[in-house]
Amino acid sequence: MNWWIAHRKLFGNPDNVELVDALAQYYALAYNAKPAALREAAKHRALGMLYSDQWVNAGKPARSPLLEKEEEEL
C-alpha cells in the first residue's frame, strides 16, 4: 500500500521519486525480483499516473491528449 500512499501524497506532482521507489518495491515483492530491475517499469507507471492526475485536475475532458499519454505509459 506504500505506492498508494505516495500517489495520494504526490497527486499531480511531477517530482515523484518517492512514488517510483514505492512502485519499484511493490513490483519487487509481486515478481520476486530486485527493485532496481523494475525501476524503469515503475517510472512508466508513475508517469501514467501523473497524466491521469493531470487529466482529473483538468476536469476530465473526454478528448484529452493526456488520456493517450496515460495509456502509452501504462
C-alpha positions as CSV (number, residue, x, y, z in Angstrom):
1,M,0.0,0.0,0.0
2,N,3.0,2.3,0.2
3,W,2.6,3.1,-3.5
4,W,-1.0,4.2,-3.0
5,I,0.0,6.5,0.0
6,A,2.8,8.0,-2.1
7,H,0.5,8.6,-5.1
8,R,-2.1,10.3,-2.9
9,K,0.5,12.4,-1.3
10,L,2.1,13.4,-4.6
11,F,-1.1,13.7,-6.7
12,G,-0.3,15.7,-9.8
13,N,3.3,16.4,-8.7
14,P,5.9,15.6,-11.4
15,D,8.5,15.3,-8.7
16,N,7.5,11.7,-8.0
17,V,10.7,9.9,-7.0
18,E,9.0,8.7,-3.8
19,L,6.2,7.1,-5.9
20,V,8.7,5.5,-8.3
21,D,10.5,4.0,-5.3
22,A,7.3,2.7,-3.8
23,L,6.2,1.2,-7.1
24,A,9.6,-0.5,-7.6
25,Q,9.3,-2.0,-4.1
26,Y,5.8,-3.2,-4.8
27,Y,6.8,-4.8,-8.1
28,A,9.8,-6.4,-6.5
29,L,7.5,-8.1,-4.0
30,A,5.0,-9.1,-6.7
31,Y,7.6,-10.5,-9.1
32,N,10.2,-11.7,-6.6
33,A,12.9,-9.5,-8.2
34,K,15.2,-6.8,-7.3
35,P,13.7,-3.3,-7.2
36,A,16.4,-1.9,-9.4
37,A,15.5,-4.3,-12.2
38,L,11.9,-3.0,-12.1
39,R,12.7,0.7,-11.7
40,E,12.1,1.6,-15.4
41,A,8.7,0.0,-15.3
42,A,7.9,1.9,-12.1
43,K,8.9,5.2,-13.8
44,H,6.5,4.5,-16.7
45,R,3.7,3.6,-14.3
46,A,4.3,6.8,-12.2
47,L,4.3,8.9,-15.4
48,G,1.0,7.3,-16.4
49,M,-0.4,8.1,-13.0
50,L,0.8,11.7,-13.4
51,Y,-1.0,12.1,-16.7
52,S,-4.1,10.6,-15.1
53,D,-3.8,13.1,-12.3
54,Q,-3.4,16.0,-14.7
55,W,-6.5,14.8,-16.6
56,V,-8.5,14.8,-13.4
57,N,-7.3,18.2,-12.5
58,A,-8.3,19.5,-15.9
59,G,-11.9,18.4,-15.3
60,K,-11.7,15.0,-17.1
61,P,-12.2,16.2,-20.7
62,A,-13.4,13.4,-22.9
63,R,-10.9,14.1,-25.8
64,S,-7.8,14.9,-23.8
65,P,-4.4,14.0,-25.2
66,L,-3.5,13.2,-21.6
67,L,-5.6,10.0,-21.9
68,E,-3.4,8.8,-24.9
69,K,-0.2,9.7,-23.0
70,E,-1.5,7.8,-19.9
71,E,-2.3,4.7,-22.0
72,E,1.1,4.7,-23.6
73,E,2.9,4.8,-20.3
74,L,0.7,2.2,-18.6
